[in-house]
């Protein structure tokens, strides 16, 4: 699932959070683009018959006007998201051994199977299904969907508060534009501080750590 995960985070503007996979993919894309350019160059030539009976010669044809179908770079995606006013964060959940009973690594990643999506404090879905067609239409999963703004707002506030250990301005307040902007900026700061704390094996605030996955794979599982 490494390539699929990378596709997802790259579309959100965070391809470099999987540095090895991102580097491998960029190298493959560069090789593919170079091959395509070589093939286009060959296609731009044709044989021209000579009138003096000599072997035909190659002549260059005008370069065809074709749309740019090259995959987008991280910079292109980031620029597009910024132009649309879309800001994203990708984090993973980690817990710290505050009791000091562990003898080695103080941090352990938290695995939660349930999936939650909250939209504008107006709708949420919660359950076991991944947010894709297979889970929603094929696999045996169960989700609830709710369009009660009161429940959506309450759930968002509680989840944000829990994940950030009630850090200042991190729960999204009333859910308005200004409050969510403040929460986004506060989360950026919190994640940065938590990354440093994790690297130093010191306690973090809440459970959020910037997502990073150094694995690499060329195998895609449908």
Biotite code that builds the C-alpha atoms (Angstrom):
import biotite.structure as struc

atoms = struc.array([
    struc.Atom([0.000, 0.000, 0.000], chain_id="A", res_id=1, res_name="UNK", atom_name="CA", element="C"),
    struc.Atom([3.033, 2.308, -0.010], chain_id="A", res_id=2, res_name="UNK", atom_name="CA", element="C"),
    struc.Atom([2.463, 3.672, -3.562], chain_id="A", res_id=3, res_name="UNK", atom_name="CA", element="C"),
    struc.Atom([-1.234, 4.312, -2.845], chain_id="A", res_id=4, res_name="UNK", atom_name="CA", element="C"),
    struc.Atom([-0.393, 6.090, 0.398], chain_id="A", res_id=5, res_name="UNK", atom_name="CA", element="C"),
    struc.Atom([2.130, 8.238, -1.421], chain_id="A", res_id=6, res_name="UNK", atom_name="CA", element="C"),
    struc.Atom([-0.412, 9.084, -4.126], chain_id="A", res_id=7, res_name="UNK", atom_name="CA", element="C"),
    struc.Atom([-2.802, 10.282, -1.419], chain_id="A", res_id=8, res_name="UNK", atom_name="CA", element="C"),
    struc.Atom([-0.391, 12.441, 0.568], chain_id="A", res_id=9, res_name="UNK", atom_name="CA", element="C"),
    struc.Atom([1.109, 13.876, -2.625], chain_id="A", res_id=10, res_name="UNK", atom_name="CA", element="C"),
    struc.Atom([-2.353, 14.942, -3.808], chain_id="A", res_id=11, res_name="UNK", atom_name="CA", element="C"),
    struc.Atom([-2.676, 16.756, -0.483], chain_id="A", res_id=12, res_name="UNK", atom_name="CA", element="C"),
    struc.Atom([0.634, 18.559, -1.030], chain_id="A", res_id=13, res_name="UNK", atom_name="CA", element="C"),
    struc.Atom([2.717, 16.369, 1.293], chain_id="A", res_id=14, res_name="UNK", atom_name="CA", element="C"),
    struc.Atom([4.545, 14.012, -1.063], chain_id="A", res_id=15, res_name="UNK", atom_name="CA", element="C"),
    struc.Atom([7.834, 14.663, 0.714], chain_id="A", res_id=16, res_name="UNK", atom_name="CA", element="C"),
    struc.Atom([6.413, 13.128, 3.908], chain_id="A", res_id=17, res_name="UNK", atom_name="CA", element="C"),
    struc.Atom([7.333, 9.813, 2.232], chain_id="A", res_id=18, res_name="UNK", atom_name="CA", element="C"),
    struc.Atom([10.833, 10.910, 1.133], chain_id="A", res_id=19, res_name="UNK", atom_name="CA", element="C"),
    struc.Atom([12.189, 7.617, -0.199], chain_id="A", res_id=20, res_name="UNK", atom_name="CA", element="C"),
    struc.Atom([9.046, 6.764, -2.155], chain_id="A", res_id=21, res_name="UNK", atom_name="CA", element="C"),
    struc.Atom([8.845, 10.334, -3.445], chain_id="A", res_id=22, res_name="UNK", atom_name="CA", element="C"),
    struc.Atom([12.468, 10.263, -4.597], chain_id="A", res_id=23, res_name="UNK", atom_name="CA", element="C"),
    struc.Atom([12.005, 6.866, -6.255], chain_id="A", res_id=24, res_name="UNK", atom_name="CA", element="C"),
    struc.Atom([8.854, 8.012, -8.042], chain_id="A", res_id=25, res_name="UNK", atom_name="CA", element="C"),
    struc.Atom([10.441, 11.269, -9.212], chain_id="A", res_id=26, res_name="UNK", atom_name="CA", element="C"),
    struc.Atom([13.368, 9.268, -10.641], chain_id="A", res_id=27, res_name="UNK", atom_name="CA", element="C"),
    struc.Atom([10.967, 6.942, -12.469], chain_id="A", res_id=28, res_name="UNK", atom_name="CA", element="C"),
    struc.Atom([8.997, 9.889, -13.831], chain_id="A", res_id=29, res_name="UNK", atom_name="CA", element="C"),
    struc.Atom([12.198, 11.580, -15.004], chain_id="A", res_id=30, res_name="UNK", atom_name="CA", element="C"),
    struc.Atom([13.266, 8.413, -16.844], chain_id="A", res_id=31, res_name="UNK", atom_name="CA", element="C"),
    struc.Atom([9.803, 8.055, -18.378], chain_id="A", res_id=32, res_name="UNK", atom_name="CA", element="C"),
    struc.Atom([9.744, 11.688, -19.484], chain_id="A", res_id=33, res_name="UNK", atom_name="CA", element="C"),
    struc.Atom([13.199, 11.298, -21.047], chain_id="A", res_id=34, res_name="UNK", atom_name="CA", element="C"),
    struc.Atom([12.026, 8.187, -22.903], chain_id="A", res_id=35, res_name="UNK", atom_name="CA", element="C"),
    struc.Atom([8.897, 9.975, -24.128], chain_id="A", res_id=36, res_name="UNK", atom_name="CA", element="C"),
    struc.Atom([10.991, 12.879, -25.386], chain_id="A", res_id=37, res_name="UNK", atom_name="CA", element="C"),
    struc.Atom([13.286, 10.493, -27.255], chain_id="A", res_id=38, res_name="UNK", atom_name="CA", element="C"),
    struc.Atom([10.280, 8.779, -28.866], chain_id="A", res_id=39, res_name="UNK", atom_name="CA", element="C"),
    struc.Atom([8.761, 12.139, -29.810], chain_id="A", res_id=40, res_name="UNK", atom_name="CA", element="C"),
    struc.Atom([12.051, 13.162, -31.404], chain_id="A", res_id=41, res_name="UNK", atom_name="CA", element="C"),
    struc.Atom([12.068, 9.991, -33.501], chain_id="A", res_id=42, res_name="UNK", atom_name="CA", element="C"),
    struc.Atom([8.438, 10.580, -34.503], chain_id="A", res_id=43, res_name="UNK", atom_name="CA", element="C"),
    struc.Atom([9.341, 14.097, -35.666], chain_id="A", res_id=44, res_name="UNK", atom_name="CA", element="C"),
    struc.Atom([11.486, 12.654, -38.459], chain_id="A", res_id=45, res_name="UNK", atom_name="CA", element="C"),
    struc.Atom([10.377, 11.100, -41.736], chain_id="A", res_id=46, res_name="UNK", atom_name="CA", element="C"),
    struc.Atom([12.087, 9.686, -44.782], chain_id="A", res_id=47, res_name="UNK", atom_name="CA", element="C"),
    struc.Atom([12.214, 11.816, -47.922], chain_id="A", res_id=48, res_name="UNK", atom_name="CA", element="C"),
    struc.Atom([12.773, 10.151, -51.257], chain_id="A", res_id=49, res_name="UNK", atom_name="CA", element="C"),
    struc.Atom([15.624, 11.575, -53.299], chain_id="A", res_id=50, res_name="UNK", atom_name="CA", element="C"),
    struc.Atom([15.217, 12.201, -57.003], chain_id="A", res_id=51, res_name="UNK", atom_name="CA", element="C"),
    struc.Atom([18.795, 11.153, -57.828], chain_id="A", res_id=52, res_name="UNK", atom_name="CA", element="C"),
    struc.Atom([18.187, 7.533, -56.815], chain_id="A", res_id=53, res_name="UNK", atom_name="CA", element="C"),
    struc.Atom([20.244, 7.836, -53.626], chain_id="A", res_id=54, res_name="UNK", atom_name="CA", element="C"),
    struc.Atom([18.932, 6.289, -50.367], chain_id="A", res_id=55, res_name="UNK", atom_name="CA", element="C"),
    struc.Atom([16.170, 8.324, -48.707], chain_id="A", res_id=56, res_name="UNK", atom_name="CA", element="C"),
    struc.Atom([17.218, 10.916, -46.158], chain_id="A", res_id=57, res_name="UNK", atom_name="CA", element="C"),
    struc.Atom([15.758, 11.890, -42.783], chain_id="A", res_id=58, res_name="UNK", atom_name="CA", element="C"),
    struc.Atom([14.028, 15.230, -42.535], chain_id="A", res_id=59, res_name="UNK", atom_name="CA", element="C"),
    struc.Atom([12.748, 16.912, -39.380], chain_id="A", res_id=60, res_name="UNK", atom_name="CA", element="C"),
    struc.Atom([9.001, 17.514, -39.070], chain_id="A", res_id=61, res_name="UNK", atom_name="CA", element="C"),
    struc.Atom([7.470, 20.381, -37.079], chain_id="A", res_id=62, res_name="UNK", atom_name="CA", element="C"),
    struc.Atom([7.028, 19.534, -33.436], chain_id="A", res_id=63, res_name="UNK", atom_name="CA", element="C"),
    struc.Atom([3.475, 18.433, -32.773], chain_id="A", res_id=64, res_name="UNK", atom_name="CA", element="C"),
    struc.Atom([1.368, 20.572, -30.465], chain_id="A", res_id=65, res_name="UNK", atom_name="CA", element="C"),
    struc.Atom([0.245, 18.151, -27.757], chain_id="A", res_id=66, res_name="UNK", atom_name="CA", element="C"),
    struc.Atom([-1.107, 18.845, -24.269], chain_id="A", res_id=67, res_name="UNK", atom_name="CA", element="C"),
    struc.Atom([1.285, 18.443, -21.377], chain_id="A", res_id=68, res_name="UNK", atom_name="CA", element="C"),
    struc.Atom([0.468, 15.043, -19.917], chain_id="A", res_id=69, res_name="UNK", atom_name="CA", element="C"),
    struc.Atom([3.465, 14.795, -17.617], chain_id="A", res_id=70, res_name="UNK", atom_name="CA", element="C"),
    struc.Atom([2.581, 13.980, -13.989], chain_id="A", res_id=71, res_name="UNK", atom_name="CA", element="C"),
    struc.Atom([2.551, 16.995, -11.713], chain_id="A", res_id=72, res_name="UNK", atom_name="CA", element="C"),
    struc.Atom([5.438, 17.738, -9.390], chain_id="A", res_id=73, res_name="UNK", atom_name="CA", element="C"),
    struc.Atom([5.125, 18.445, -5.674], chain_id="A", res_id=74, res_name="UNK", atom_name="CA", element="C"),
    struc.Atom([5.664, 22.144, -6.394], chain_id="A", res_id=75, res_name="UNK", atom_name="CA", element="C"),
    struc.Atom([2.868, 22.174, -9.005], chain_id="A", res_id=76, res_name="UNK", atom_name="CA", element="C"),
    struc.Atom([0.421, 20.535, -6.608], chain_id="A", res_id=77, res_name="UNK", atom_name="CA", element="C"),
    struc.Atom([1.347, 22.894, -3.767], chain_id="A", res_id=78, res_name="UNK", atom_name="CA", element="C"),
    struc.Atom([0.842, 25.895, -6.064], chain_id="A", res_id=79, res_name="UNK", atom_name="CA", element="C"),
    struc.Atom([-2.561, 24.629, -7.181], chain_id="A", res_id=80, res_name="UNK", atom_name="CA", element="C"),
    struc.Atom([-3.760, 23.966, -3.630], chain_id="A", res_id=81, res_name="UNK", atom_name="CA", element="C"),
    struc.Atom([-2.590, 27.413, -2.569], chain_id="A", res_id=82, res_name="UNK", atom_name="CA", element="C"),
    struc.Atom([-4.462, 29.053, -5.453], chain_id="A", res_id=83, res_name="UNK", atom_name="CA", element="C"),
    struc.Atom([-7.631, 27.252, -4.321], chain_id="A", res_id=84, res_name="UNK", atom_name="CA", element="C"),
    struc.Atom([-7.155, 28.333, -0.717], chain_id="A", res_id=85, res_name="UNK", atom_name="CA", element="C"),
    struc.Atom([-6.772, 24.721, 0.431], chain_id="A", res_id=86, res_name="UNK", atom_name="CA", element="C"),
    struc.Atom([-4.511, 24.074, 3.415], chain_id="A", res_id=87, res_name="UNK", atom_name="CA", element="C"),
    struc.Atom([-3.775, 20.562, 4.617], chain_id="A", res_id=88, res_name="UNK", atom_name="CA", element="C"),
    struc.Atom([-1.963, 18.807, 7.410], chain_id="A", res_id=89, res_name="UNK", atom_name="CA", element="C"),
    struc.Atom([-1.035, 15.134, 7.532], chain_id="A", res_id=90, res_name="UNK", atom_name="CA", element="C"),
    struc.Atom([-0.245, 13.690, 10.944], chain_id="A", res_id=91, res_name="UNK", atom_name="CA", element="C"),
    struc.Atom([-0.077, 10.353, 12.710], chain_id="A", res_id=92, res_name="UNK", atom_name="CA", element="C"),
    struc.Atom([-0.999, 9.507, 16.277], chain_id="A", res_id=93, res_name="UNK", atom_name="CA", element="C"),
    struc.Atom([1.667, 8.565, 18.815], chain_id="A", res_id=94, res_name="UNK", atom_name="CA", element="C"),
    struc.Atom([1.593, 7.948, 22.531], chain_id="A", res_id=95, res_name="UNK", atom_name="CA", element="C"),
    struc.Atom([4.403, 8.625, 25.001], chain_id="A", res_id=96, res_name="UNK", atom_name="CA", element="C"),
    struc.Atom([5.345, 6.561, 28.054], chain_id="A", res_id=97, res_name="UNK", atom_name="CA", element="C"),
    struc.Atom([4.651, 9.158, 30.733], chain_id="A", res_id=98, res_name="UNK", atom_name="CA", element="C"),
    struc.Atom([4.937, 6.515, 33.489], chain_id="A", res_id=99, res_name="UNK", atom_name="CA", element="C"),
    struc.Atom([8.492, 5.627, 32.514], chain_id="A", res_id=100, res_name="UNK", atom_name="CA", element="C"),
    struc.Atom([7.958, 1.857, 32.535], chain_id="A", res_id=101, res_name="UNK", atom_name="CA", element="C"),
    struc.Atom([9.317, 1.207, 29.040], chain_id="A", res_id=102, res_name="UNK", atom_name="CA", element="C"),
    struc.Atom([12.954, 0.165, 28.832], chain_id="A", res_id=103, res_name="UNK", atom_name="CA", element="C"),
    struc.Atom([13.590, 1.346, 25.295], chain_id="A", res_id=104, res_name="UNK", atom_name="CA", element="C"),
    struc.Atom([11.628, 3.497, 22.883], chain_id="A", res_id=105, res_name="UNK", atom_name="CA", element="C"),
    struc.Atom([9.409, 5.981, 24.721], chain_id="A", res_id=106, res_name="UNK", atom_name="CA", element="C"),
    struc.Atom([7.035, 6.464, 21.781], chain_id="A", res_id=107, res_name="UNK", atom_name="CA", element="C"),
    struc.Atom([4.628, 4.029, 20.203], chain_id="A", res_id=108, res_name="UNK", atom_name="CA", element="C"),
    struc.Atom([2.367, 4.677, 17.221], chain_id="A", res_id=109, res_name="UNK", atom_name="CA", element="C"),
    struc.Atom([-1.363, 4.427, 17.900], chain_id="A", res_id=110, res_name="UNK", atom_name="CA", element="C"),
    struc.Atom([-3.421, 2.249, 15.567], chain_id="A", res_id=111, res_name="UNK", atom_name="CA", element="C"),
    struc.Atom([-7.124, 3.087, 15.259], chain_id="A", res_id=112, res_name="UNK", atom_name="CA", element="C"),
    struc.Atom([-9.240, 1.207, 12.729], chain_id="A", res_id=113, res_name="UNK", atom_name="CA", element="C"),
    struc.Atom([-12.257, 3.528, 12.787], chain_id="A", res_id=114, res_name="UNK", atom_name="CA", element="C"),
    struc.Atom([-12.452, 6.340, 10.256], chain_id="A", res_id=115, res_name="UNK", atom_name="CA", element="C"),
    struc.Atom([-13.957, 9.750, 10.878], chain_id="A", res_id=116, res_name="UNK", atom_name="CA", element="C"),
    struc.Atom([-14.704, 12.543, 8.436], chain_id="A", res_id=117, res_name="UNK", atom_name="CA", element="C"),
    struc.Atom([-16.271, 15.842, 9.534], chain_id="A", res_id=118, res_name="UNK", atom_name="CA", element="C"),
    struc.Atom([-17.315, 18.424, 6.945], chain_id="A", res_id=119, res_name="UNK", atom_name="CA", element="C"),
    struc.Atom([-17.850, 22.057, 7.954], chain_id="A", res_id=120, res_name="UNK", atom_name="CA", element="C"),
    struc.Atom([-19.464, 21.144, 11.284], chain_id="A", res_id=121, res_name="UNK", atom_name="CA", element="C"),
    struc.Atom([-22.496, 20.138, 9.213], chain_id="A", res_id=122, res_name="UNK", atom_name="CA", element="C"),
    struc.Atom([-22.006, 16.445, 8.438], chain_id="A", res_id=123, res_name="UNK", atom_name="CA", element="C"),
    struc.Atom([-19.894, 13.562, 9.687], chain_id="A", res_id=124, res_name="UNK", atom_name="CA", element="C"),
    struc.Atom([-19.421, 9.888, 8.916], chain_id="A", res_id=125, res_name="UNK", atom_name="CA", element="C"),
    struc.Atom([-17.879, 7.447, 11.381], chain_id="A", res_id=126, res_name="UNK", atom_name="CA", element="C"),
    struc.Atom([-17.260, 3.722, 11.066], chain_id="A", res_id=127, res_name="UNK", atom_name="CA", element="C"),
    struc.Atom([-15.010, 0.946, 9.827], chain_id="A", res_id=128, res_name="UNK", atom_name="CA", element="C"),
    struc.Atom([-15.132, 1.768, 6.110], chain_id="A", res_id=129, res_name="UNK", atom_name="CA", element="C"),
    struc.Atom([-12.252, 3.430, 4.351], chain_id="A", res_id=130, res_name="UNK", atom_name="CA", element="C"),
    struc.Atom([-13.352, 6.485, 2.389], chain_id="A", res_id=131, res_name="UNK", atom_name="CA", element="C"),
    struc.Atom([-13.124, 4.776, -0.982], chain_id="A", res_id=132, res_name="UNK", atom_name="CA", element="C"),
    struc.Atom([-15.394, 2.922, -3.394], chain_id="A", res_id=133, res_name="UNK", atom_name="CA", element="C"),
    struc.Atom([-14.278, -0.560, -2.395], chain_id="A", res_id=134, res_name="UNK", atom_name="CA", element="C"),
    struc.Atom([-15.049, -0.084, 1.294], chain_id="A", res_id=135, res_name="UNK", atom_name="CA", element="C"),
    struc.Atom([-18.291, 1.767, 0.662], chain_id="A", res_id=136, res_name="UNK", atom_name="CA", element="C"),
    struc.Atom([-19.701, -0.565, -2.009], chain_id="A", res_id=137, res_name="UNK", atom_name="CA", element="C"),
    struc.Atom([-17.983, -3.961, -1.839], chain_id="A", res_id=138, res_name="UNK", atom_name="CA", element="C"),
    struc.Atom([-16.466, -4.839, 1.540], chain_id="A", res_id=139, res_name="UNK", atom_name="CA", element="C"),
    struc.Atom([-18.496, -5.759, 4.619], chain_id="A", res_id=140, res_name="UNK", atom_name="CA", element="C"),
    struc.Atom([-18.210, -2.496, 6.575], chain_id="A", res_id=141, res_name="UNK", atom_name="CA", element="C"),
    struc.Atom([-20.513, -0.357, 8.654], chain_id="A", res_id=142, res_name="UNK", atom_name="CA", element="C"),
    struc.Atom([-20.648, 3.425, 8.966], chain_id="A", res_id=143, res_name="UNK", atom_name="CA", element="C"),
    struc.Atom([-23.064, 5.977, 10.258], chain_id="A", res_id=144, res_name="UNK", atom_name="CA", element="C"),
    struc.Atom([-23.723, 9.298, 8.589], chain_id="A", res_id=145, res_name="UNK", atom_name="CA", element="C"),
    struc.Atom([-25.191, 12.266, 10.425], chain_id="A", res_id=146, res_name="UNK", atom_name="CA", element="C"),
    struc.Atom([-26.178, 15.731, 9.201], chain_id="A", res_id=147, res_name="UNK", atom_name="CA", element="C"),
    struc.Atom([-26.951, 17.235, 12.618], chain_id="A", res_id=148, res_name="UNK", atom_name="CA", element="C"),
    struc.Atom([-24.747, 20.358, 12.952], chain_id="A", res_id=149, res_name="UNK", atom_name="CA", element="C"),
    struc.Atom([-24.894, 20.211, 16.746], chain_id="A", res_id=150, res_name="UNK", atom_name="CA", element="C"),
    struc.Atom([-23.447, 16.694, 16.856], chain_id="A", res_id=151, res_name="UNK", atom_name="CA", element="C"),
    struc.Atom([-20.874, 17.466, 14.151], chain_id="A", res_id=152, res_name="UNK", atom_name="CA", element="C"),
    struc.Atom([-19.632, 20.565, 15.963], chain_id="A", res_id=153, res_name="UNK", atom_name="CA", element="C"),
    struc.Atom([-19.505, 18.782, 19.313], chain_id="A", res_id=154, res_name="UNK", atom_name="CA", element="C"),
    struc.Atom([-17.632, 15.828, 17.833], chain_id="A", res_id=155, res_name="UNK", atom_name="CA", element="C"),
    struc.Atom([-15.103, 18.065, 16.063], chain_id="A", res_id=156, res_name="UNK", atom_name="CA", element="C"),
    struc.Atom([-14.449, 20.038, 19.232], chain_id="A", res_id=157, res_name="UNK", atom_name="CA", element="C"),
    struc.Atom([-13.995, 16.913, 21.359], chain_id="A", res_id=158, res_name="UNK", atom_name="CA", element="C"),
    struc.Atom([-11.732, 15.129, 18.869], chain_id="A", res_id=159, res_name="UNK", atom_name="CA", element="C"),
    struc.Atom([-9.585, 18.207, 18.267], chain_id="A", res_id=160, res_name="UNK", atom_name="CA", element="C"),
    struc.Atom([-9.296, 18.776, 22.015], chain_id="A", res_id=161, res_name="UNK", atom_name="CA", element="C"),
    struc.Atom([-8.376, 15.148, 22.707], chain_id="A", res_id=162, res_name="UNK", atom_name="CA", element="C"),
    struc.Atom([-5.714, 14.915, 19.997], chain_id="A", res_id=163, res_name="UNK", atom_name="CA", element="C"),
    struc.Atom([-4.042, 18.190, 21.016], chain_id="A", res_id=164, res_name="UNK", atom_name="CA", element="C"),
    struc.Atom([-4.384, 17.763, 24.798], chain_id="A", res_id=165, res_name="UNK", atom_name="CA", element="C"),
    struc.Atom([-6.552, 20.905, 24.823], chain_id="A", res_id=166, res_name="UNK", atom_name="CA", element="C"),
    struc.Atom([-3.699, 23.089, 23.574], chain_id="A", res_id=167, res_name="UNK", atom_name="CA", element="C"),
    struc.Atom([-4.629, 26.756, 23.197], chain_id="A", res_id=168, res_name="UNK", atom_name="CA", element="C"),
    struc.Atom([-6.688, 27.607, 20.062], chain_id="A", res_id=169, res_name="UNK", atom_name="CA", element="C"),
    struc.Atom([-6.458, 24.024, 18.782], chain_id="A", res_id=170, res_name="UNK", atom_name="CA", element="C"),
    struc.Atom([-10.085, 22.912, 19.112], chain_id="A", res_id=171, res_name="UNK", atom_name="CA", element="C"),
    struc.Atom([-11.467, 25.133, 16.351], chain_id="A", res_id=172, res_name="UNK", atom_name="CA", element="C"),
    struc.Atom([-13.636, 27.288, 18.602], chain_id="A", res_id=173, res_name="UNK", atom_name="CA", element="C"),
    struc.Atom([-17.013, 28.042, 17.064], chain_id="A", res_id=174, res_name="UNK", atom_name="CA", element="C"),
    struc.Atom([-15.993, 26.496, 13.732], chain_id="A", res_id=175, res_name="UNK", atom_name="CA", element="C"),
    struc.Atom([-16.016, 29.835, 11.922], chain_id="A", res_id=176, res_name="UNK", atom_name="CA", element="C"),
    struc.Atom([-13.434, 30.801, 9.311], chain_id="A", res_id=177, res_name="UNK", atom_name="CA", element="C"),
    struc.Atom([-11.279, 32.796, 11.730], chain_id="A", res_id=178, res_name="UNK", atom_name="CA", element="C"),
    struc.Atom([-11.367, 30.112, 14.435], chain_id="A", res_id=179, res_name="UNK", atom_name="CA", element="C"),
    struc.Atom([-10.436, 27.344, 11.999], chain_id="A", res_id=180, res_name="UNK", atom_name="CA", element="C"),
    struc.Atom([-7.620, 29.485, 10.578], chain_id="A", res_id=181, res_name="UNK", atom_name="CA", element="C"),
    struc.Atom([-6.300, 29.956, 14.116], chain_id="A", res_id=182, res_name="UNK", atom_name="CA", element="C"),
    struc.Atom([-6.638, 26.229, 14.775], chain_id="A", res_id=183, res_name="UNK", atom_name="CA", element="C"),
    struc.Atom([-4.719, 25.379, 11.591], chain_id="A", res_id=184, res_name="UNK", atom_name="CA", element="C"),
    struc.Atom([-1.864, 27.710, 12.531], chain_id="A", res_id=185, res_name="UNK", atom_name="CA", element="C"),
    struc.Atom([-1.860, 26.323, 16.084], chain_id="A", res_id=186, res_name="UNK", atom_name="CA", element="C"),
    struc.Atom([-1.727, 22.753, 14.774], chain_id="A", res_id=187, res_name="UNK", atom_name="CA", element="C"),
    struc.Atom([1.223, 23.617, 12.517], chain_id="A", res_id=188, res_name="UNK", atom_name="CA", element="C"),
    struc.Atom([3.088, 24.979, 15.528], chain_id="A", res_id=189, res_name="UNK", atom_name="CA", element="C"),
    struc.Atom([2.076, 22.040, 17.741], chain_id="A", res_id=190, res_name="UNK", atom_name="CA", element="C"),
    struc.Atom([3.157, 19.425, 15.208], chain_id="A", res_id=191, res_name="UNK", atom_name="CA", element="C"),
    struc.Atom([6.518, 21.125, 14.773], chain_id="A", res_id=192, res_name="UNK", atom_name="CA", element="C"),
    struc.Atom([7.098, 21.200, 18.530], chain_id="A", res_id=193, res_name="UNK", atom_name="CA", element="C"),
    struc.Atom([5.963, 17.579, 18.911], chain_id="A", res_id=194, res_name="UNK", atom_name="CA", element="C"),
    struc.Atom([8.355, 16.428, 16.196], chain_id="A", res_id=195, res_name="UNK", atom_name="CA", element="C"),
    struc.Atom([11.244, 17.944, 18.149], chain_id="A", res_id=196, res_name="UNK", atom_name="CA", element="C"),
    struc.Atom([9.979, 16.375, 21.377], chain_id="A", res_id=197, res_name="UNK", atom_name="CA", element="C"),
    struc.Atom([9.760, 12.944, 19.744], chain_id="A", res_id=198, res_name="UNK", atom_name="CA", element="C"),
    struc.Atom([13.253, 13.238, 18.263], chain_id="A", res_id=199, res_name="UNK", atom_name="CA", element="C"),
    struc.Atom([14.547, 14.128, 21.741], chain_id="A", res_id=200, res_name="UNK", atom_name="CA", element="C"),
    struc.Atom([12.474, 11.346, 23.352], chain_id="A", res_id=201, res_name="UNK", atom_name="CA", element="C"),
    struc.Atom([10.681, 13.899, 25.514], chain_id="A", res_id=202, res_name="UNK", atom_name="CA", element="C"),
    struc.Atom([6.911, 14.113, 26.204], chain_id="A", res_id=203, res_name="UNK", atom_name="CA", element="C"),
    struc.Atom([4.790, 15.675, 23.462], chain_id="A", res_id=204, res_name="UNK", atom_name="CA", element="C"),
    struc.Atom([1.622, 17.717, 23.786], chain_id="A", res_id=205, res_name="UNK", atom_name="CA", element="C"),
    struc.Atom([-1.305, 15.502, 22.831], chain_id="A", res_id=206, res_name="UNK", atom_name="CA", element="C"),
    struc.Atom([-0.851, 12.750, 20.263], chain_id="A", res_id=207, res_name="UNK", atom_name="CA", element="C"),
    struc.Atom([-0.149, 14.438, 16.925], chain_id="A", res_id=208, res_name="UNK", atom_name="CA", element="C"),
    struc.Atom([3.194, 13.972, 15.152], chain_id="A", res_id=209, res_name="UNK", atom_name="CA", element="C"),
    struc.Atom([3.875, 15.044, 11.528], chain_id="A", res_id=210, res_name="UNK", atom_name="CA", element="C"),
    struc.Atom([3.353, 12.058, 9.244], chain_id="A", res_id=211, res_name="UNK", atom_name="CA", element="C"),
    struc.Atom([6.531, 10.515, 7.864], chain_id="A", res_id=212, res_name="UNK", atom_name="CA", element="C"),
    struc.Atom([7.049, 7.157, 6.192], chain_id="A", res_id=213, res_name="UNK", atom_name="CA", element="C"),
    struc.Atom([10.478, 6.244, 4.834], chain_id="A", res_id=214, res_name="UNK", atom_name="CA", element="C"),
    struc.Atom([9.418, 2.983, 3.193], chain_id="A", res_id=215, res_name="UNK", atom_name="CA", element="C"),
    struc.Atom([9.552, 2.496, -0.556], chain_id="A", res_id=216, res_name="UNK", atom_name="CA", element="C"),
    struc.Atom([7.822, 0.009, -2.849], chain_id="A", res_id=217, res_name="UNK", atom_name="CA", element="C"),
    struc.Atom([6.993, -0.486, -6.516], chain_id="A", res_id=218, res_name="UNK", atom_name="CA", element="C"),
    struc.Atom([4.248, -3.017, -5.803], chain_id="A", res_id=219, res_name="UNK", atom_name="CA", element="C"),
    struc.Atom([0.682, -1.844, -6.185], chain_id="A", res_id=220, res_name="UNK", atom_name="CA", element="C"),
    struc.Atom([-2.154, -3.821, -4.624], chain_id="A", res_id=221, res_name="UNK", atom_name="CA", element="C"),
    struc.Atom([-5.559, -3.289, -6.231], chain_id="A", res_id=222, res_name="UNK", atom_name="CA", element="C"),
])
